[in-house]
Amino acid sequence: MDYYLQQLVIGLSLGMVYALVAIGFTLIFGVLNVVNFAHGEVYTIGAFVGLLIFVSFAPPLVVVLLVVLAVGAMTGVGLERFAFKPFRRFNDEATLKSRAMREATLMSSLALSIVAREGIELFFGSQFQSLPLKHMLNSPIKIGPVTIVDGDLIIFGTSFLMLAGLQFVLKHTSVGLSIRAVSNNPLGARYVGVNTDRTIAWTFAVGSGMGAVAGILVGLYYGAIFPAMGFTPGIKAFVAMVMGGLSSIPGAVVCALIIGISEAMSSIFVSSVWQDLVAYAFLIITLIFFPRGIFGGARERV
Amino acid sequence: MNASDTSHHRWLWTGIILTGLFVLVPLLLSLAGRSYFYQIANTIMIFALLAASMHLVTGVAGLLQLGHAAFYGIGGYCAALLATHFKLSFVVTIPLAGMMAGLIAFLVAVPTMRLVSIYFAVATLGIGQMLHVITLNWVPVTKGPNGILLFGGMKVFDIDFSKPVPAYYLVAVIVAACIYVIHCLSHSYYGNALRALREDDQCADAMGINTPRLKLESFTVSGFFAGVAGALWAHTAGYISPADFNFNVSILILSMVVLGGLGSLPGSILGAIILIGLPEVLREFKAGDFRNIIIGIVLFGVILFQPRGLIGEVSALDFIRNQFGLGRKAKNDANKTDGKQMRVGWL
């Protein structure tokens, strides 16, 4: 029983991380109706920037997280500038929602993600980066019968703070209002005077900042920072987005938690090398049986 | 330019390509005199076949496919397992590997055919990853990350083709035959139906084209040829491991198709030659580490600046007209917009 509880805690913190990454996907999909394939690399960049700061300055964790958040946001804005903006040549609704536009941006972001990943690999090598042990978040804490590590608590705390912060930004600031307006109806937002280009840049900033923080949190939790680390969480977050109904943030968060917990639970029954299959199976099942997401909602043909 | 002219051109091009493939390249390779170069030539031909098979499904039928390496891998593992466990010969393993990959492509396609655009792309990516995880971890059968060594070389009816020159010719004949079949498929009424699917599947459906069936068929055929390519790879390289068939390989094949021009078969082959050949040339200049980064930059540059690729699509309508001797009439009708519309396609 204790073992189950322990796996549940691990699954929850894993799910929280996927949720942070999934929110970036969901926000961007909501605003632009495109998939950002370079989102996983933002996660990697977050981890590497955090590592560099730790190694060179050794500041407290909060400072690192804030710097990573800022760097992630800047990466997101740069990504939007190079991989997405050049394809928004026309602003009519048919072009914005066209298949050509989606597939072109999918491939341009994929291409940039290759460049980013290989660039990091050239610079740091493809091996795991050595992380000073004192920075790793795995000192055990005993709560009743369950032993967790402080990393679990920190991931929970940070994720909750960021989710609350996101909710605040979306509901109570003018940037959030314009993000919601653009994702609701890009043309309508433009007609009433919302600067859509700037709003899209803000969306990338918010989403990528959260993804980057997820990267450094996971890096410190598992002590595994390497150039290809962003690929799997990226796919899983994408699965969470599809399951949650494409542009619903609560849906994405709930589904990310479901994926995280089922992965952790699956390692009770089978060897942990198979746990990646869980998310892919979820993806295929969702696409085939619930193409509108398990909560319903999305309104287009998939 | 009238119909008979174009027909002459076609024979001329076929002649040039076949002479190049069977005379000039082997001549140059034997002058260079290193068996390593033969291995590169084989790799280029195998990837040309892979790019051509992806051309059929992504370029012509417009289904963005992000898991092509999975079918390549199925073919490779199938051939390797048949050759090592059952001692089957080269002649048997190649078609069996293709059929296995085609069968699995069919099974994958049945439930995913309803999906369109990026959802289909992501479904294929998910399936590709699943198969990769399976090859990596199903150790009793696939030997996991250690891969499988193939002994026994390539024998066709007791004639040994394992030496570099015969191996080159064997691969060249098989690849040329497969690409010819793909050429016939994509430059025909059947290919035009697939193009209709790419341009607007709802419209094609309304015109009475059975779209799910076409998608299913093109996906299965493409899987079959990817499987043949995988089997050729397993036999020529003599060793396979899951790393040969991971996501990066899918992206590499996609980059070839996009670089050459979506919907253009010569373009896909040119893309394969460039993206396999270029890193080898760079290696001579000690720049081999930049291989993947160059692929990324090339892909990005092509999508941004030359979305039709190096060789745009050869208009299928023109091709058909010429074949049936209607070329002059069509030209005189000044019906050039048709050709242009065919090429708009993706972007």
Interface residues (C-beta under 8 A of the other chain):
Chain A: V35 A83 P86 R99 A100 R102 E103 A104 L106 M107 S108 L110 A111 L112 S113 I114 V115 E118 G119 L122 F231 I235 F238 V239 V242 S271 V273 W274 D276 L277 Y280 A281 L283 I284 L287 I288 P291 R301 V302
Chain B: L64 P111 T112 R114 L115 V116 S117 I118 Y119 A121 V122 A123 L125 G126 I127 Q129 M130 V133 I134 L136 N137 F247 I251 L254 S255 V258 D289 F290 N292 I293 I295 G296 I297 L299 F300 I303 L304 P307 W346 L347
